[in-house]
Amino acid sequence: MNWQAICENKIFKDIQYKVETNKWGKIELSPASNEQGIYQAILIEWLVKLGENGRPISECGIQTAQGVKVADVAWGSYAFFGKNKRQNPYQESPEVVIEILSPSNTRQEMLEKKELYFARGAKEFWVCDSGGDMTFFNNSQALGESILIKDFPKKVEIDFA
């Protein structure tokens, strides 16, 4: 089953899990949580506000050497979207890829995904932890802040006011 067929399969239509594939093409499921969805929305709000000449995307499928990985949030330039349109999955990575840590994954798993995304052309990889603290990386090191999305906060807050 290829990625598009998985996406179109009615078995997965209302599943409450994040679906990815591993390097052998087998389906892997991770539980989704409301907290993760809230962080996705907050990150997208910030990217809309600060990301110039591009747009955010949630649940971004990217073909990697280890199967299709689905970034919680990504940001691509208009040039990226002009070139890649509505591919599913993308064969190259948008410029910024963001993963949100949840109880079902580890920081080590995120660091492995980071390498897979950089191999597909990502320029920055960000991790949002369960407290909203952001960690930014380029291909060679941890960064104190994002270079591509100026003034992105180092901590995002869940605020229901």
C-alpha positions, 0 to 999 in steps of 0.5 A, a space after each residue: 500500500 502506498 502513502 496515497 492509498 493509506 490516506 484514502 483507505 476508509 479504515 483510517 478515516 476516523 482513526 484517533 492515531 497519527 499514522 506513519 510508515 517505517 522503512 519497510 512500509 509498515 504502518 505505525 500508529 501513535 495516539 493523538 491527544 487534545 494537548 498536541 492538537 492545541 499546540 499544533 494550533 498555537 504553532 500555526 498561529 505563530 507561523 501565520 503571524 511571523 512567517 513571511 513568504 510562506 505558509 504553515 501546514 499541519 500533519 505534513 507527510 514527508 517521504 524519508 529514507 525510513 518511510 513516510 514521517 508526518 510532521 506535526 507542523 511544518 512551514 514552507 515557502 511559497 517557492 516550496 509550495 509552488 514547486 511541490 503543490 499538493 504532492 502526498 507525501 512530499 518528496 522533499 521537506 518544507 524548510 521548517 519541520 516541527 514535532 511536538 513531544 508526546 508521551 508516545 514518543 521520545 526526544 531520541 525518536 525526534 532527533 532521529 526524525 530530525 536527521 531524516 527531515 534534514 536529509 530531505 532538505 529541511 533547513 530547520 527542525 524544531 521540537 516543542 515539549 509538553 511545557 511549550 518550550 521550543 528547541 531549534 536546530 539547523 543541520 549542524 547544531 542547536 540554535 538559540 532561536 529560529 533563523 528562518 522565522 524571526 522572533 518565534 518565541 522560545 516558549 509557546 503558552 496554552 492560554 484559554 482566556 
